Amino acid sequence: MPRHRRTPVVRARCIIERRDGRLLVQWDPKKEAYVFPGGRVEYSESIPLCLVREMKEEAGIIVEPDKLMYIVEVLETDQPFHEILFYFTCNYKGNPRSRSKFVQLEWRRLDEFIEKLWPQSLAEVLAKQSESAKPYYLVIVNGKITFIKSL
């Protein structure tokens, strides 16, 4: 009988916007979707420090987490999948570049990737929200928003 993880995976994600309005995104071939760059929070590591570490490793840039925009909890009831993602806007220094064949970073306009953003339910909120809006907490179960609250 297979053993499944019984605790959620915590991830941190950067929302980085260039002066021309393009956002830094990463293609995830497993999900066949775009995600905001970042990664898994390690034991005894804070979420902001995770963003700093992951962006240095994956993109070769220094980031400064700025504003918490979303806390997104994603669950799948037909498989053992439970992630909690923290999305921060981030200021950055340097020129982001893919540092691995597994991490493909791209600058894209929101309209160029929003239909292929994971989780897709976040795209619904992202398209309607201005940067000055309050942060949101979302629970997404089987691809559908089951709870949403501004913080």
C-alpha positions as CSV (number, residue, x, y, z in Angstrom):
1,M,0.0,0.0,0.0
2,P,1.5,3.4,-1.0
3,R,2.3,5.9,1.7
4,H,1.1,9.4,1.1
5,R,2.2,12.7,2.6
6,R,-0.2,13.7,5.4
7,T,0.9,17.2,5.8
8,P,0.5,20.1,3.3
9,V,3.4,21.4,1.3
10,V,4.1,25.1,1.9
11,R,5.4,27.1,-1.1
12,A,6.4,30.7,-1.6
13,R,5.8,32.5,-4.9
14,C,7.1,35.9,-6.3
15,I,5.0,38.2,-8.3
16,I,7.6,40.4,-10.1
17,E,6.5,43.1,-12.5
18,R,8.8,44.8,-14.9
19,R,8.5,48.5,-15.8
20,D,6.7,47.6,-19.1
21,G,4.0,45.7,-17.1
22,R,5.3,42.2,-18.0
23,L,5.3,39.6,-15.2
24,L,8.0,37.0,-14.6
25,V,6.5,33.6,-14.9
26,Q,7.9,30.0,-15.1
27,W,6.6,27.2,-17.4
28,D,5.8,24.1,-15.4
29,P,5.9,21.1,-17.8
30,K,4.3,18.7,-15.2
31,K,1.3,21.0,-14.8
32,E,1.4,22.2,-18.4
33,A,0.9,25.7,-17.0
34,Y,2.6,28.9,-16.0
35,V,3.4,29.5,-12.3
36,F,4.9,32.4,-10.6
37,P,8.5,31.6,-9.6
38,G,9.4,30.5,-6.2
39,G,9.6,27.2,-4.4
40,R,9.1,25.0,-1.4
41,V,9.7,26.4,2.1
42,E,12.4,24.3,3.9
43,Y,12.2,23.3,7.5
44,S,13.1,26.3,9.8
45,E,13.0,28.7,6.9
46,S,10.7,31.7,6.8
47,I,8.6,32.4,3.7
48,P,10.4,35.6,2.9
49,L,13.8,33.9,3.2
50,C,12.5,31.1,1.0
51,L,11.7,33.6,-1.7
52,V,15.2,35.2,-1.4
53,R,16.9,31.7,-1.6
54,E,14.7,30.3,-4.4
55,M,15.0,33.4,-6.7
56,K,18.8,33.5,-6.2
57,E,19.1,29.8,-7.1
58,E,16.5,29.7,-9.9
59,A,16.8,33.2,-11.5
60,G,20.1,34.6,-10.3
61,I,18.5,37.7,-8.8
62,I,18.2,39.3,-5.4
63,V,14.6,39.8,-4.3
64,E,13.0,41.8,-1.5
65,P,9.5,40.5,-0.7
66,D,7.2,43.5,-0.5
67,K,3.4,42.9,-0.2
68,L,1.6,39.7,0.6
69,M,-1.1,39.4,-2.2
70,Y,-2.5,35.9,-1.8
71,I,-2.6,32.9,0.4
72,V,-3.9,30.0,-1.7
73,E,-4.7,26.6,-0.3
74,V,-5.1,24.0,-3.1
75,L,-6.6,20.5,-2.4
76,E,-7.4,17.6,-4.6
77,T,-9.8,15.1,-3.1
78,D,-9.1,12.4,-5.7
79,Q,-5.4,12.3,-4.9
80,P,-3.1,13.1,-2.0
81,F,-2.5,16.8,-2.9
82,H,-2.5,19.7,-0.5
83,E,-0.4,22.8,-1.0
84,I,-0.5,26.2,0.7
85,L,1.1,29.0,-1.4
86,F,2.0,32.4,-0.3
87,Y,2.3,35.0,-3.1
88,F,4.3,38.2,-2.5
89,T,5.0,41.1,-4.8
90,C,8.8,41.4,-4.9
91,N,11.3,44.1,-5.8
92,Y,14.3,42.7,-7.6
93,K,17.9,43.5,-8.6
94,G,19.6,41.9,-11.5
95,N,18.5,40.3,-14.8
96,P,16.4,37.2,-14.2
97,R,17.6,34.2,-16.3
98,S,16.9,30.5,-16.2
99,R,19.7,28.8,-14.4
100,S,18.6,25.3,-15.1
101,K,17.0,23.4,-18.0
102,F,14.2,22.6,-15.6
103,V,13.3,26.2,-14.9
104,Q,12.2,28.2,-17.9
105,L,11.6,31.8,-16.9
106,E,9.8,34.3,-19.2
107,W,8.6,37.9,-19.1
108,R,4.9,37.9,-20.2
109,R,2.0,40.2,-20.3
110,L,-0.9,38.9,-18.1
111,D,-3.1,38.4,-21.1
112,E,-0.4,36.1,-22.7
113,F,-0.5,33.6,-19.9
114,I,-3.6,34.0,-17.7
115,E,-5.5,31.2,-19.4
116,K,-2.6,28.8,-18.6
117,L,-1.9,30.0,-15.1
118,W,-1.8,27.5,-12.3
119,P,-3.9,27.4,-10.2
120,Q,-6.4,28.5,-12.8
121,S,-8.8,29.8,-10.1
122,L,-6.2,32.3,-9.0
123,A,-6.3,33.7,-12.5
124,E,-10.0,34.7,-12.0
125,V,-9.0,36.8,-8.9
126,L,-5.8,38.1,-10.4
127,A,-7.6,39.5,-13.5
128,K,-10.0,41.5,-11.4
129,Q,-7.7,42.7,-8.6
130,S,-5.6,46.0,-8.7
131,E,-2.2,46.1,-7.0
132,S,-3.6,48.4,-4.3
133,A,-6.3,45.8,-3.2
134,K,-6.1,44.0,0.0
135,P,-4.6,40.5,0.1
136,Y,-6.8,37.5,-0.4
137,Y,-7.1,34.0,1.1
138,L,-8.5,31.4,-1.3
139,V,-9.3,27.8,-0.9
140,I,-9.4,25.9,-4.1
141,V,-10.7,22.3,-4.0
142,N,-10.6,20.3,-7.2
143,G,-10.0,23.4,-9.3
144,K,-12.9,25.4,-7.9
145,I,-12.8,28.3,-5.4
146,T,-14.7,27.1,-2.3
147,F,-13.7,30.0,0.0
148,I,-12.4,33.5,-0.7
149,K,-11.9,36.3,1.8
150,S,-10.0,39.6,1.7
151,L,-7.6,39.9,4.6
